[in-house]
Amino acid sequence: MANDARKPLRVAIIGTARRSDYLYGPIVQALPEEVELVGVWGRGTESARRLGESLDVPWYTDLDRLMREQAPEIGIVSVAYGANGEVGLMAVEAGLHVLLETPIAHKLSEADAIIAAAAQRGLKIEVAEQFHRRPLEQIKLALIATGLFGRVHTSFNDFAGHGYHGVSVMRSYLGFDTRPVQVTGAVRDYPLAAHWSRLAGTRGERTETQEHGIVDFAGGQLGIFHWTSVGYDSATRWWRSSRFLAERGMGITVGVGLEVQERLSLLAPGGEAPYFITLERRWERVDGGALVAMVAHTGDAAQPIVVWENPFRPAVQGHGRQWHDDEIGVAGCLLSLVEAVRGGGEPSYGAQQARLDQELVLALRMSSAAGGAPVKLPLDPAAQTL
């Protein structure tokens, strides 16, 4: 039965990882019409207390007690990287609809256990895969959905996100319903000159791991994936790009760090030159404020304007939070789950898509370990990170 759409859903944060405090808690508290944060759970007394006090909600080390006393409906699972699968399953078995961190699990068998447990209990699963939900990606997907580009043949992720994040961006241009059938991969380690690590705060020689893959899809489309392990914190690897090649045009992100330009083109009238689409970030005011929408001015007479509206834009001008793009993406993951719980449908991304993104990463590494031999899909569910 669908929940009362007028009542905020009760949310508990399950886990005390850093994102629990600086990201998930503030996002939940900024959406009072949708959700209400009612408690947090952690394995350790001190970490649970710190998180509860920081977010000003009751804290627990006993999940059963949290469920009895606070009656949460949704659990946001935010734990140490290696515990995703274990704690995700625990939250579902406790009776919670869940927003799970990435990856959904390290073993496909763990992901399958979570999915089966949720199905048995009639619970919804969404996964915090926010990269394709960021505003620049959302307007590109809206443009592709109009049909202006025709069929997308080839999609690239070139340092625009690691592992499953990058794979999801790459797959999004082809359509999440496009079925991958084979992966060919190469993983290599290379030495780098001494330099500063932004994340670790260290200086010295470093080693990077490069991952490269080609994904064949059932309809003949191709996905190309590239990543380097130092892509988030090294001055030696500043490039950011995602791309797609389509029947009637192409799109390419050209980026140095976070300074990116989107170059999207269709055929100009006459078919002899590219016609470049103009993207506009539409703010509350000309001089700033919160993001209201992304607007594409296409130059096409039939569809001159394509709009993606920010679902978290302020209801009253000047009276709302000015979120950055990643926060908008993460909030979009939560809203997807809320809408599924209320309406009885499925989240817009969901557990099966998250499982598939992890499966492609595993297949890439398995192919490399086999000397670059193509790996057919689906994989054995016992597969895990190599």
C-alpha positions as CSV (number, residue, x, y, z in Angstrom):
1,M,0.0,0.0,0.0
2,A,1.4,3.4,-0.9
3,N,2.2,5.7,2.0
4,D,0.4,9.0,2.7
5,A,2.0,11.4,0.3
6,R,1.4,14.4,2.6
7,K,3.4,13.0,5.5
8,P,7.2,13.2,5.6
9,L,8.8,9.8,5.7
10,R,10.8,8.9,8.8
11,V,14.5,8.4,8.1
12,A,17.3,6.8,10.1
13,I,21.0,7.0,9.2
14,I,22.5,3.5,9.5
15,G,26.2,4.0,10.0
16,T,28.6,6.7,11.0
17,A,30.9,7.1,8.0
18,R,31.9,10.7,7.2
19,R,29.2,11.2,4.7
20,S,26.6,10.5,7.4
21,D,27.4,13.7,9.1
22,Y,28.5,16.2,6.4
23,L,26.3,15.0,3.5
24,Y,23.3,12.8,4.3
25,G,22.2,14.4,7.6
26,P,22.1,17.9,6.3
27,I,20.4,16.8,3.1
28,V,17.6,15.0,5.0
29,Q,17.2,18.0,7.3
30,A,16.9,20.4,4.4
31,L,13.9,18.5,2.9
32,P,11.3,18.7,5.8
33,E,8.3,18.3,3.4
34,E,9.7,15.0,2.2
35,V,11.6,13.4,5.0
36,E,12.3,13.6,8.8
37,L,15.5,12.5,10.4
38,V,14.5,10.5,13.5
39,G,17.7,8.8,14.6
40,V,21.1,7.3,13.8
41,W,22.7,4.0,14.4
42,G,26.4,3.0,14.8
43,R,28.4,0.0,15.9
44,G,30.4,1.9,18.4
45,T,29.1,4.0,21.3
46,E,31.4,7.0,20.7
47,S,30.9,7.2,17.0
48,A,27.1,6.9,17.3
49,R,27.0,9.5,20.1
50,R,29.1,12.0,18.1
51,L,26.8,11.6,15.0
52,G,23.6,11.9,17.0
53,E,24.8,14.9,18.9
54,S,26.0,16.5,15.7
55,L,22.7,16.0,13.9
56,D,20.7,16.6,17.1
57,V,18.7,13.3,17.0
58,P,18.6,10.2,19.2
59,W,21.5,7.8,18.7
60,Y,21.6,4.0,19.0
61,T,24.0,1.0,18.9
62,D,21.0,-1.4,19.0
63,L,19.2,-1.4,15.6
64,D,16.1,-3.2,17.0
65,R,15.7,-0.6,19.7
66,L,16.0,2.2,17.1
67,M,13.2,0.5,15.1
68,R,11.0,0.1,18.1
69,E,11.4,3.6,19.5
70,Q,11.6,5.7,16.3
71,A,9.7,3.6,13.7
72,P,11.8,4.8,10.7
73,E,10.6,3.8,7.3
74,I,13.8,4.6,5.3
75,G,17.4,3.8,6.3
76,I,20.3,5.6,4.7
77,V,23.2,3.1,4.9
78,S,26.5,5.0,5.2
79,V,29.3,2.8,6.6
80,A,32.9,1.9,6.0
81,Y,33.5,1.0,2.3
82,G,34.0,-2.7,2.9
83,A,30.8,-3.1,5.0
84,N,28.3,-1.9,2.4
85,G,26.9,-5.3,1.6
86,E,26.8,-6.6,5.2
87,V,25.1,-3.5,6.7
88,G,22.8,-3.0,3.7
89,L,21.4,-6.5,4.2
90,M,21.0,-5.9,7.9
91,A,19.0,-2.7,7.3
92,V,16.7,-4.5,4.8
93,E,16.2,-7.4,7.2
94,A,15.3,-4.9,9.9
95,G,12.4,-3.8,7.7
96,L,13.7,-0.6,6.1
97,H,13.4,0.7,2.6
98,V,17.1,1.7,2.0
99,L,19.3,4.2,0.2
100,L,22.5,2.3,-0.1
101,E,26.0,3.7,-0.6
102,T,28.1,2.7,-3.7
103,P,29.0,0.0,-4.5
104,I,25.8,-1.8,-3.6
105,A,28.1,-4.7,-2.5
106,H,31.5,-5.9,-3.4
107,K,30.4,-9.4,-4.2
108,L,27.5,-9.9,-6.7
109,S,26.2,-12.6,-4.4
110,E,25.9,-10.0,-1.5
111,A,24.0,-7.7,-3.9
112,D,21.7,-10.6,-4.8
113,A,21.0,-11.3,-1.1
114,I,20.0,-7.7,-0.5
115,I,17.8,-7.6,-3.5
116,A,16.1,-10.9,-2.6
117,A,15.6,-9.8,1.0
118,A,13.9,-6.6,-0.1
119,A,11.7,-8.3,-2.6
120,Q,10.6,-10.8,0.0
121,R,9.6,-8.0,2.3
122,G,8.1,-5.6,-0.3
123,L,10.8,-3.0,0.4
124,K,12.4,-0.5,-2.0
125,I,16.1,-0.1,-2.7
126,E,17.8,2.9,-4.2
127,V,21.6,3.4,-4.5
128,A,23.4,6.7,-4.1
129,E,24.8,6.7,-7.6
130,Q,24.6,10.5,-8.0
131,F,27.0,11.1,-10.9
132,H,24.4,10.9,-13.7
133,R,22.0,12.9,-11.6
134,R,24.2,16.0,-11.5
135,P,22.6,19.0,-13.4
136,L,25.0,18.9,-16.4
137,E,24.3,15.2,-16.9
138,Q,20.6,15.6,-16.4
139,I,20.3,18.2,-19.2
140,K,22.3,16.0,-21.5
141,L,20.0,13.0,-20.8
142,A,17.0,15.2,-21.3
143,L,18.4,16.3,-24.7
144,I,19.0,12.7,-25.7
145,A,15.5,11.7,-24.6
146,T,14.0,14.2,-27.1
147,G,15.4,12.2,-30.0
148,L,17.2,15.3,-31.4
149,F,20.5,13.3,-31.5
150,G,18.9,10.1,-32.8
151,R,20.4,6.8,-31.6
152,V,23.6,7.0,-29.5
153,H,26.1,4.6,-30.9
154,T,29.1,5.0,-28.6
155,S,29.6,6.3,-25.1
156,F,32.8,7.3,-23.3
157,N,33.8,7.9,-19.7
158,D,37.3,9.4,-19.6
159,F,38.3,10.1,-16.0
160,A,34.8,11.5,-15.2
161,G,34.4,9.1,-12.3
162,H,35.9,6.0,-10.9
163,G,34.6,2.4,-11.2
164,Y,30.8,2.1,-11.0
165,H,30.4,5.9,-11.0
166,G,32.1,6.2,-14.3
167,V,30.4,3.1,-15.7
168,S,27.0,4.6,-14.8
169,V,27.7,7.8,-16.6
170,M,28.9,5.9,-19.7
171,R,25.8,3.7,-19.7
172,S,23.4,6.6,-19.1
173,Y,24.0,8.0,-22.6
174,L,23.1,4.6,-24.2
175,G,20.1,4.1,-21.9
176,F,20.1,2.0,-18.7
177,D,17.9,-0.5,-20.5
178,T,20.7,-1.3,-23.0
179,R,22.1,-4.7,-22.2
180,P,25.9,-5.3,-22.0
181,V,27.1,-8.6,-23.2
182,Q,30.9,-8.6,-23.1
183,V,33.8,-6.6,-21.4
184,T,37.4,-6.4,-22.5
185,G,39.7,-4.8,-19.9
186,A,43.3,-3.7,-19.1
187,V,44.5,-2.7,-15.7
188,R,48.1,-1.5,-15.3
189,D,50.2,0.0,-12.6
190,Y,52.7,2.9,-13.4
191,P,55.1,4.9,-11.3
192,L,54.6,8.7,-11.0
193,A,57.0,11.5,-10.1
194,A,56.9,12.8,-6.6
195,H,54.0,15.3,-6.0
196,W,51.4,16.4,-3.6
197,S,48.4,14.1,-2.9
198,R,45.4,16.4,-2.2
199,L,43.4,13.7,-0.3
200,A,46.3,12.2,1.7
201,G,48.2,15.5,2.3
202,T,51.5,13.7,1.5
203,R,54.3,14.4,-0.9
204,G,56.5,11.7,-2.6
205,E,56.6,9.2,-5.4
206,R,53.3,7.5,-6.2
207,T,52.0,4.6,-8.2
208,E,48.8,4.9,-10.2
209,T,46.5,2.2,-11.3
210,Q,45.0,2.8,-14.7
211,E,41.8,0.9,-15.7
212,H,40.7,0.8,-19.4
213,G,37.7,-1.1,-20.8
214,I,35.5,-1.7,-23.8
215,V,31.9,-2.8,-23.2
216,D,29.9,-4.4,-26.0
217,F,26.2,-4.0,-25.9
218,A,23.5,-6.3,-27.3
219,G,22.4,-3.7,-29.9
220,G,25.9,-3.2,-31.2
221,Q,26.6,0.0,-29.2
222,L,30.0,0.4,-27.5
223,G,31.0,1.8,-24.1
224,I,34.6,3.0,-23.5
225,F,35.8,3.4,-20.0
226,H,39.0,5.0,-18.6
227,W,40.1,5.7,-15.1
228,T,43.2,6.3,-13.0
229,S,43.4,5.8,-9.3
230,V,44.9,9.2,-8.8
231,G,42.2,11.0,-10.7
232,Y,40.7,12.7,-7.7
233,D,43.8,14.2,-6.1
234,S,46.8,14.5,-8.5
235,A,48.0,17.4,-10.5
236,T,49.4,14.9,-13.0
237,R,45.8,13.8,-14.0
238,W,43.7,16.8,-14.5
239,W,41.5,15.6,-17.5
240,R,37.8,15.1,-17.1
241,S,35.6,14.1,-20.0
242,S,32.5,12.1,-20.8
243,R,31.3,11.8,-24.4
244,F,28.8,10.3,-26.7
245,L,28.6,9.9,-30.5
246,A,25.1,9.7,-32.0
247,E,23.4,9.6,-35.4
248,R,22.8,13.3,-35.7
249,G,25.5,14.8,-33.5
250,M,27.7,14.4,-30.5
251,G,28.4,15.6,-27.0
252,I,31.8,16.1,-25.3
253,T,32.7,17.4,-21.9
254,V,36.1,19.1,-21.9
255,G,37.4,19.6,-18.4
256,V,40.4,20.6,-16.3
257,G,39.4,19.5,-12.8
258,L,36.0,20.9,-12.0
259,E,36.2,23.6,-14.7
260,V,34.3,21.9,-17.5
261,Q,32.8,23.0,-20.8
262,E,30.0,21.1,-22.5
263,R,30.2,21.0,-26.3
264,L,27.0,19.5,-27.7
265,S,26.3,19.7,-31.4
266,L,23.7,18.7,-34.0
267,L,23.8,19.0,-37.7
268,A,23.3,22.5,-39.0
269,P,20.6,23.0,-41.7
270,G,22.0,21.8,-44.9
271,G,24.0,19.0,-43.2
272,E,27.4,20.5,-43.9
273,A,28.5,21.8,-40.4
274,P,27.9,21.2,-36.7
275,Y,25.4,23.5,-34.9
276,F,26.4,24.0,-31.3
277,I,23.8,23.9,-28.6
278,T,23.9,26.6,-26.0
279,L,23.6,25.5,-22.3
280,E,22.4,28.0,-19.7
281,R,22.5,27.6,-15.9
282,R,19.4,29.5,-14.9
283,W,19.7,31.0,-11.4
284,E,17.1,32.7,-9.2
285,R,18.6,36.0,-10.3
286,V,20.8,37.1,-13.1
287,D,23.6,37.6,-10.6
288,G,23.2,34.4,-8.7
289,G,21.1,32.6,-6.1
290,A,20.0,29.0,-6.2
291,L,20.0,26.9,-9.4
292,V,16.5,26.9,-10.9
293,A,17.1,24.9,-14.1
294,M,19.4,23.9,-16.8
295,V,18.2,25.2,-20.2
296,A,19.4,24.0,-23.6
297,H,18.9,26.3,-26.6
298,T,19.1,23.8,-29.4
299,G,18.6,25.8,-32.6
300,D,16.1,23.2,-33.7
301,A,12.9,24.8,-35.0
302,A,10.7,22.0,-33.7
303,Q,12.3,21.8,-30.2
304,P,14.2,25.1,-29.7
305,I,14.4,24.8,-25.9
306,V,14.8,21.8,-23.6
307,V,14.6,22.3,-19.9
308,W,15.7,20.3,-16.8
309,E,14.2,21.8,-13.7
310,N,16.0,21.5,-10.4
311,P,13.6,19.6,-8.1
312,F,15.2,21.3,-5.1
313,R,14.9,24.9,-6.3
314,P,13.5,27.2,-3.6
315,A,9.7,27.5,-3.5
316,V,10.1,31.1,-2.6
317,Q,12.9,33.1,-4.2
318,G,15.8,33.6,-1.9
319,H,14.4,31.2,0.8
320,G,16.2,28.0,0.0
321,R,19.5,26.2,0.2
322,Q,22.0,26.9,-2.6
323,W,23.2,23.3,-3.2
324,H,26.2,22.5,-5.3
325,D,25.8,19.9,-8.1
326,D,26.9,16.9,-6.1
327,E,24.5,17.6,-3.3
328,I,21.7,18.0,-5.9
329,G,22.7,14.6,-7.3
330,V,22.6,12.9,-3.9
331,A,19.4,14.5,-2.9
332,G,18.0,13.2,-6.2
333,C,18.9,9.7,-5.1
334,L,16.9,10.2,-1.9
335,L,14.0,11.7,-3.7
336,S,13.9,8.8,-6.1
337,L,13.5,6.4,-3.1
338,V,10.9,8.6,-1.4
339,E,8.7,8.7,-4.5
340,A,9.0,5.0,-4.9
341,V,7.9,4.3,-1.3
342,R,5.0,6.8,-1.5
343,G,3.8,5.8,-5.0
344,G,4.5,2.1,-5.0
345,G,6.7,2.2,-8.1
346,E,10.4,1.5,-8.5
347,P,13.3,3.9,-7.9
348,S,14.6,5.5,-11.1
349,Y,18.0,3.8,-10.8
350,G,17.7,1.1,-8.3
351,A,19.5,-2.0,-7.1
352,Q,19.6,-3.9,-10.4
353,Q,21.3,-1.1,-12.2
354,A,23.8,-0.7,-9.3
355,R,24.5,-4.4,-9.4
356,L,25.2,-4.2,-13.1
357,D,27.6,-1.3,-12.8
358,Q,29.6,-3.2,-10.2
359,E,29.4,-6.3,-12.5
360,L,31.0,-4.4,-15.4
361,V,33.9,-3.2,-13.2
362,L,34.5,-6.7,-12.0
363,A,34.4,-8.0,-15.5
364,L,36.9,-5.4,-16.7
365,R,39.4,-6.5,-13.9
366,M,38.7,-10.2,-14.7
367,S,39.5,-9.6,-18.4
368,S,42.8,-7.9,-17.5
369,A,43.8,-10.7,-15.2
370,A,43.1,-13.1,-18.1
371,G,45.5,-11.2,-20.3
372,G,42.9,-9.1,-22.0
373,A,40.6,-11.9,-23.0
374,P,37.0,-10.8,-23.4
375,V,34.7,-11.7,-20.5
376,K,31.1,-12.7,-21.3
377,L,28.2,-11.5,-19.2
378,P,26.5,-12.3,-16.9
379,L,29.3,-13.2,-14.4
380,D,29.2,-15.8,-11.7
381,P,27.4,-14.2,-8.8
382,A,30.3,-15.2,-6.5
383,A,32.6,-12.7,-8.4
384,Q,34.1,-10.0,-6.2
385,T,36.6,-7.2,-6.5
386,L,40.0,-8.4,-7.7
